Amino acid sequence: MLTINIILLISLFFGNIFNTPIADKKEIESNLDSWNEFDLQNPEELGNYFEGDLINPKFGRNGLVDTASRWNKGIIPYEISRNFQTQDKNVILQAMNVYSKYTCISFRPKTPDDKDYISITNYNNGCWSQVGRQGKKQEVNLQSPQCTKKLGTSLHELMHAAGFLHEQNRNERDDFVTIKWDNIKDDRERNFDKAEEGYEQGFGVPYDFVSVMHYSSYAFSSNGERTIITKDPKNLDKIGQRRGFSIGDIMKINAMYDCPEKTQQLNLTGDIIETLTNNNGNQKEQERNTLWEAVNNFFSIFDE
């Protein structure tokens, strides 16, 4: 019995240090069971991991400074659990296709020669990822169907795996948003801590309200009130979107992976293609005029 207790204490100790997903699984499962795509919070904001959905985070906002955390030549080998339903797997694959189309990151099925790769699972609770290349196998969990309802949730977690953290934690965020500390759940305040100056790398991209990496305005709310308010009211309903990449997201990814020419080649007046799947698992592409809107939102920052 003493040995068992010691093992449990060690597990809890290291779980708290490294934010591994061992605690409050029932709470996360309960939160996600009641979540739907019309909820005011995003599903990854319902977790009790670091900042809601991060496992083993490293220093740095918004992109990791350590080049060792980047994937060689932007190629991310992956495997996907067989437990996913076809329509859920299709959403993940389409998110990968969006990366290939707009960035110099590409995903390919792992081979026996791949030592470092991501394993996309759905048998754990919540939507979460490790940040950047960790070495060897690392998991990205997308509990289905909640974490695969929106294309942007897969984009969000894969962007963590590529090496990016959350937008609202940038050091300069107080110039653009106000955190309503009284509305945040107990023990979740640390999710809103700013990066220390000198630890962040925004790759020259200004604060991005429409980033797929930005919290919603109700993230970790304890009372149904907003936890993030934008300084400019016209930006309030922009934060937390999960429809697709913003222009800023694309610029940062391509800057981190040393292919700014990819951004320059994009037709910024075109459309972002959001690919959805129907109940039969067949893919259908839905063209939306969100890219041009995102361009206007992005460049409006310079006028403020």
C-alpha positions in Angstrom: 0.0 0.0 0.0 2.9 2.4 0.8 4.4 1.7 -2.6 1.2 2.4 -4.4 0.7 5.7 -2.4 4.3 6.8 -3.3 3.6 6.0 -7.0 0.4 8.1 -6.9 2.1 11.0 -5.3 4.9 10.9 -7.9 2.4 10.8 -10.7 0.4 13.7 -9.3 3.6 15.7 -8.6 5.0 15.3 -12.1 1.5 15.8 -13.6 1.3 19.2 -12.0 4.7 20.2 -13.1 4.3 19.2 -16.7 0.5 19.8 -17.0 0.0 16.3 -18.3 -3.7 15.3 -18.7 -4.3 13.3 -15.6 -6.5 15.5 -13.4 -10.2 16.5 -13.6 -10.9 14.4 -16.6 -14.6 14.1 -15.5 -14.8 17.9 -15.4 -13.5 18.2 -18.9 -15.7 15.5 -20.2 -18.7 17.0 -18.6 -17.9 20.5 -20.0 -17.5 19.1 -23.5 -20.6 16.9 -23.4 -22.7 20.1 -22.9 -20.8 22.0 -25.5 -22.1 22.7 -29.1 -20.9 24.8 -32.0 -23.1 27.7 -30.9 -21.5 28.0 -27.5 -19.9 31.3 -26.6 -16.6 29.5 -25.7 -14.4 27.4 -27.9 -14.1 23.7 -26.9 -10.3 24.0 -26.3 -11.1 26.7 -23.7 -12.9 24.1 -21.5 -9.8 22.2 -20.6 -8.0 22.5 -17.3 -4.5 22.2 -18.8 -2.1 25.1 -19.1 -4.0 27.9 -20.9 -6.7 25.4 -21.5 -5.2 23.2 -24.1 -1.4 23.1 -23.8 0.8 20.2 -22.6 4.4 20.8 -21.7 4.5 24.4 -22.8 7.8 26.2 -23.3 8.6 29.8 -22.9 7.6 32.2 -25.7 4.6 34.1 -27.1 3.4 34.0 -29.8 5.8 31.7 -31.6 8.5 29.7 -29.9 11.9 31.4 -30.2 13.9 28.1 -29.9 14.5 26.9 -33.4 15.0 23.3 -32.1 11.2 23.3 -31.6 10.6 23.7 -35.3 9.9 20.8 -37.7 12.6 20.1 -40.2 11.8 21.7 -43.5 8.2 22.3 -42.2 7.3 18.7 -42.7 5.2 17.2 -39.9 4.8 13.4 -40.0 1.6 12.2 -38.4 -0.6 9.2 -37.6 -4.3 9.4 -36.8 -6.1 7.1 -34.4 -8.5 4.6 -36.0 -11.1 5.6 -33.5 -12.2 8.7 -35.4 -15.4 8.6 -37.4 -14.9 9.3 -41.1 -16.5 12.8 -41.0 -14.3 13.8 -38.0 -11.1 12.5 -39.7 -12.0 14.4 -42.8 -12.1 17.7 -40.9 -8.6 17.0 -39.6 -7.3 16.1 -43.1 -8.8 19.2 -44.5 -7.1 21.4 -41.9 -3.8 19.8 -43.0 -4.7 20.7 -46.6 -5.3 24.3 -45.6 -1.8 24.4 -44.1 -0.3 23.0 -47.3 -2.2 25.6 -49.4 -1.4 28.7 -47.5 1.8 27.9 -45.6 5.1 26.1 -46.1 4.1 23.5 -43.5 3.0 20.2 -44.8 1.8 17.0 -43.2 2.4 13.5 -44.4 1.7 10.0 -42.9 4.6 8.9 -40.7 7.0 6.1 -42.0 9.1 3.7 -39.9 12.0 6.0 -40.4 10.3 9.0 -38.7 11.5 9.3 -35.1 9.6 12.6 -34.5 5.9 12.8 -35.3 2.5 13.7 -34.0 -0.1 11.2 -33.0 -3.6 12.6 -33.4 -5.9 10.9 -30.9 -9.4 11.1 -29.6 -9.4 8.7 -26.7 -8.4 11.4 -24.1 -10.6 14.2 -22.8 -10.4 17.6 -24.4 -8.7 19.4 -27.2 -5.0 19.8 -26.6 -1.5 19.7 -28.0 2.1 19.9 -27.1 3.9 23.0 -28.4 6.5 22.7 -31.2 8.5 19.6 -32.0 9.2 17.7 -28.8 11.1 14.8 -30.1 9.8 11.3 -30.6 6.0 10.7 -30.5 3.9 13.6 -29.3 0.1 13.6 -29.0 -2.5 16.0 -30.3 -5.9 15.1 -28.8 -9.1 16.1 -30.6 -12.0 14.6 -28.6 -14.7 13.9 -31.2 -17.1 15.1 -32.2 -16.7 18.3 -30.1 -13.1 19.1 -31.2 -13.8 18.4 -34.9 -17.0 20.5 -35.2 -15.1 23.5 -36.5 -12.2 23.5 -38.9 -10.5 26.2 -36.9 -10.2 24.0 -33.8 -8.0 21.5 -35.8 -6.1 24.4 -37.2 -5.6 25.8 -33.7 -4.3 22.6 -32.2 -2.0 21.9 -35.2 -0.7 25.4 -35.0 0.3 24.7 -31.4 2.1 21.6 -32.7 3.9 23.7 -35.3 5.2 25.9 -32.5 2.8 28.7 -31.7 1.1 29.7 -28.5 -2.0 31.9 -27.8 -2.4 35.4 -29.2 -3.9 37.1 -26.2 -0.9 36.3 -24.1 1.4 38.5 -26.1 3.4 41.0 -24.0 1.7 44.0 -25.7 -1.8 42.7 -25.4 -2.9 45.3 -22.8 -2.7 47.9 -25.5 -5.5 46.1 -27.4 -7.6 44.2 -24.9 -8.7 44.4 -21.2 -8.8 41.3 -19.1 -11.8 41.2 -16.7 -10.1 39.3 -13.9 -13.2 39.3 -11.7 -15.1 37.2 -14.3 -12.4 34.4 -14.6 -12.8 31.1 -12.9 -10.8 30.4 -9.8 -7.4 28.9 -10.5 -7.7 29.8 -14.2 -6.2 33.3 -13.9 -2.8 32.1 -14.9 -4.2 31.3 -18.4 -4.3 35.0 -19.0 -0.7 35.8 -17.9 1.3 37.9 -20.3 4.5 36.9 -21.8 7.6 38.5 -20.3 9.2 41.0 -22.6 12.0 39.3 -24.5 10.4 35.9 -24.5 8.0 36.5 -27.3 8.3 36.3 -31.1 5.4 37.7 -33.1 7.5 37.7 -36.3 6.7 41.3 -37.0 2.9 40.7 -37.1 0.9 43.2 -35.1 -1.7 42.0 -32.5 -4.2 40.0 -34.4 -7.8 40.1 -33.2 -8.9 37.5 -35.8 -6.1 35.0 -35.2 -7.3 31.4 -34.9 -5.1 31.4 -31.8 -7.0 34.0 -29.9 -9.3 33.2 -27.0 -13.0 33.9 -27.3 -14.3 36.8 -25.2 -15.9 34.4 -22.8 -13.0 32.1 -22.2 -12.9 30.6 -18.7 -15.8 32.7 -17.6 -17.1 32.0 -14.1 -20.3 33.9 -14.4 -21.3 34.0 -18.1 -19.8 37.5 -18.5 -16.9 38.4 -20.8 -13.4 37.8 -19.7 -11.7 39.7 -22.5 -12.9 43.1 -23.8 -11.3 44.8 -26.8 -10.2 48.4 -26.4 -12.0 49.2 -29.7 -15.6 47.8 -29.5 -15.7 47.1 -33.2 -13.2 44.3 -32.6 -15.1 42.6 -29.8 -17.0 40.1 -31.9 -13.9 39.3 -34.0 -11.9 37.5 -31.3 -12.1 33.8 -30.9 -13.2 32.9 -34.4 -12.6 29.4 -35.5 -13.6 29.6 -39.2 -10.1 29.6 -40.6 -6.6 31.2 -40.6 -6.3 34.9 -40.4 -3.8 36.7 -42.6 -1.6 37.2 -39.5 -1.6 33.5 -38.8 -0.4 32.8 -42.3 2.3 35.5 -42.1 3.6 34.2 -38.8 3.8 30.6 -39.8 5.6 31.4 -43.1 8.0 33.7 -41.2 8.8 31.1 -38.6 9.5 28.5 -41.2 11.5 30.9 -43.4 9.3 31.1 -46.5 7.9 34.6 -46.5 7.7 34.3 -50.3 4.8 31.9 -49.8 2.8 34.8 -48.2 3.8 37.1 -51.0 2.5 34.6 -53.6 -0.9 34.4 -52.0 -3.8 36.2 -53.6 -4.9 38.3 -50.6 -8.1 39.3 -52.4 -9.3 35.7 -52.8 -11.2 33.4 -50.5 -10.3 31.1 -47.7 -11.7 27.7 -48.5 -13.3 26.2 -45.5 -13.8 22.5 -46.1 -16.7 20.8 -44.2 -17.8 17.2 -44.2 -21.4 16.0 -44.3 -22.8 13.2 -42.2 -21.8 10.6 -44.8 -18.2 11.6 -44.5 -18.0 13.0 -48.0 -16.0 16.2 -48.5 -17.5 19.4 -49.7 -15.8 22.7 -50.1 -17.6 25.9 -49.1 -16.1 29.0 -50.4 -16.4 32.0 -48.1 -15.3 35.6 -48.5 -13.5 35.6 -45.2 -9.9 36.2 -46.4 -10.7 39.6 -47.8 -12.5 40.5 -44.6 -9.5 39.2 -42.6 -7.2 41.4 -44.8 -9.3 44.5 -43.9 -9.3 43.5 -40.2 -5.6 43.0 -40.2 -4.5 46.2 -41.9 -7.1 48.2 -39.9 -4.7 47.7 -36.9 -2.3 50.2 -38.4 -5.0 52.9 -38.5 -5.7 52.6 -34.7 
